[in-house]
Amino acid sequence: MRIKQLFDLSGKVAIVTGASKGIGESIARGLGEFGATVIVSSRKQAAVEAVANELKKEGINAAAIECNVGHTDQCKNLIDQAAARYGRIDILVNNAGTNPYFGALEQMPMEAYQKTMDVNLRSAIELSNFAHPIMKKNGGGKIIHISSIEGHHASRYMAAYDISKAGLIMLTKNQAVEWAKDNIRVNAICPGYVQTKMTKYFQENEDLNQKFKDKIVMGRMARPDEMAGLAVLLASDASSYMTGESILNDGGLMQAQFI
């Protein structure tokens, strides 16, 4: 049973941002099913309370804390509230993300660029920095950034999003190097084409949807739950020798680029 026990998250406290739906909600559920107390966070209190209540019905210890990660004061409040309530933070999943502009780079409004960077990248830096001393004091922790395959390659009309996700990959590496001494491991998950609200436009366009699927080795989109198992691995001691890695979870989409 020694390997199976490594996945046990009992007694751990996890924060998941952007957890009111999609990948974030699935990761929160996955961590909770393996024993973690899960703090569900997103922009609207009613939305995160609904998810937390559903998790509680499933036997998961869950709480809801509202946080718009685009605002530094709310990021600090999220970490402070979690630490005050539970006395520790063991796992931080920076999942919240946005893509307010889809269009040509030379026409990109700087306001849209800044919002993308604030939500997708700056918040991950700030939340991690706020959580760092708490994790260090308690003997360590795990940070998981949700990046994207878009952080690995260029794509048309998504420059700001691509830049922010590439930044998360390098943030992962730098935090891993600097915080290993504090027993804090940092890794990133890079999802491919997933059935979420962010990809709704592509899903509803039959031609675009089929073009995406044609590029995926497995021939289909991912379900949000297919990101949760990897998050459990990275949050647990089953990955105790892994840090600074950015793991593609894309059904072979990137491999298909070279076929």
N, C-alpha and C positions, 0 to 999 in steps of 0.2 A: 504493500500500500504506500510505500514511501514516495513514489512519483505522483500518484493521485493526490496525496496530501499537499503537494506543492501548489496546487491550484486553489486551495482553500483560502478564502478571503475573510473568514470569520474574524470579527474584532477590528477590521479595517474600516476606515471612513473614506469615502470617495466623493469627489465633486465632479459632476459632468455638466458642462455648459452647453447651451443649445439643445437641451434635453427634452423639450416639449413635444418633439416629433422626430421622425426619421432615424438617422444614424445615432444621434445622441440618446434618444429614448431607448433604442435597442441596446446600446452599450450600458446605460443605467440599469436596465433589466438584467443584462448578463452579469454585471458585477454583483448585483443584488442576489441573483440566484446562486452565486458561489459564496454568499455569506456576508458581503460587505454592507455596511450602512451607507445608503446612497443619498446624496443631496442633489436633487434635480433642480437645475437652474436654467432660466431663460428670461426673456424681456418682460413677460406678463405673468403676474402672480397667479391669476386664475388658470392659465394654461399649465403651469408647472404643478399647481396643486392638483389638477385633474390627473396628471400622470402619476404623481406621488400617491394619490389615493388609490389609483388602479394597482400600483405596485404593492401597496399595503394589502389589498385584497388577495394578492398572489402570495402573501406571506413574507414579503420583503420589507425590511426596515428602511423606510424612505421619508425624506423631508423635502420641502419646497422652499427655495429662496429666490426671489426675483432679482435679476441682474441684467442690465444692459451693458454688455462687455465693452461697448464703445466709450464708456465713461469710467475714468480712473477711480472716482469715489465709489462707484457701485462695485467695481472689482474688489476694492479694499474691503468694502462692507461684506461682500460675499465670503471672503476668506476669514474676516474677523468674526462674523456670525457663526460660521462653521466651527472655528476653533473654540469660541466661547461655549457653544452648545455641546461639543463632543470632546474637547480637550486635545484633539489631534486631527491631522489631515494626513492620510497615507497615500492617497491616489488623487491625482488631478488630471482630468481629461479635458483638454482645450479643443472643444468641438465646434463652438459657435462660429458661424461664417456667413458671409454675404457676398453678393455680386450685383451691385446696383446698376452697373453699366455694361451693356453688350454692344460693342460697336468699334469703329476704327480708332486706332491708337491716337492719330493726330487730331481727332475730334473729341477725345476723352476729357470731360470736365474734371478739373483738379479736385472739385468737391467730392465727386464720385470716387476718384482715386484715393483721396485721403480717408473717406469713410471705409473703403475696402481695407486699407492698411490698418486703420484703427481697430476694426472688428476682427479681422483675420489674423493679424500679426502682432500689433502692439498689445492687444489684450492678453495674448499668450505670454508675452514677456512680463507684463505687469502682474498677472495672476500667479505666474511661476515665482516671480520675485517676492510677492507677498507670502506665498506658501513656503518658500525655501527655509526661512528660519524656524518655522513650526515643524517642518519635516526633519530638519537637522537636529533640533532639540529632542525629538522623539526617536532618533536613531536612523532616520532615512525615509525614503519614499519613492514613489514612481510617478513620473509625469509622462503623459501620452498626448502628443499633438496630432490632430486630424488634419493632415495635409491633403494631397491629391496627386493623381497622375499628372495634373496640370502643372505641378511643381517640377516635373521632370522633362517637360517638352513645351515648346511654343505652340500656341493655337491662335487662330484668327479671332479677333474681336473680344478677347478676354484677357487683355494685357495686365490690367491691375490685379485681377484674380490670380493669374499665373505667377506674377511677381510675388504676391503675398504668400502663396503656397510654396514657392521656391524658398522664400525667406524662412518659413517654418522648418524646412528641411535643414537649413544651415543653423537655425536656432537650436534645433535638436542636437546637432553635433557640438556646438559650443557649450551648451548647458551640460552635456554628457562629460565633456572634458573638464569643465570647471567644478562640477558638483559630485564627481565620482568619490572624492575624498570625504564627502558628507553622506555617502551611501545612498545617494539619490540617483536613480537610473532614469534616463530620458530617451524615449523612442517615439517614432512617428508612424502612423498608418496612412497609406496613400491609396484611398479608394479609387476605383474606376467609375464606370457608368452605373449609378445606383438609382433605384426607384425612390426618389425623394421629391420634395416640392421644388428644389432648385433645378431639377432636370425635367420638370413637368412640361415645359415648352417643347423640348425635344421629343418627349414621349408622345405628345399629342399630335406632332407632325409626322405623319406616316413615313414619308420619304426620309427625313432626317433620322428617325428612330431606326429604320432599317439599315441606313448607312452605318450608324454606330454599331448595331448588332453584327453587321457583316465584318467589322474590324476586330471583333472579339473572338478569340479562339474558342471559347465555350459557347458562343452563339446566343448569348442572352444577357440581360441586365442583372445586376446583383440586387438581392433583397437587403434592406438595412440590417437585418439580423445576421447577415453573413459577414458583417464587420465586428460583431460583438464577441465572437469567440477569440479573435485575434487580440482584442482589447483585454479580455480576461487573461490571456497568456502573458501579455506585457505588464499587466497590473499585478501578477502573481510571482511567486518565487520559482515558478516553472521556467521563467526566463531570466534567472538570477545572474547569468553571465552575459546578458545582452544589454548594451547601451549605445546610444548614438546612431541607431539604425533607423532607416526609413523604409518600411516594408510595403511593396506594391501588393494590392489586393484587388486585382482588376480583371480576373478571368482570362488573363493572357493577352489583354489588349495591347500592351506595350510590345510584347513579343511579336505580335502580328505585323507591326510596323516594318519588320525586317524579313517578312516572308515574300 
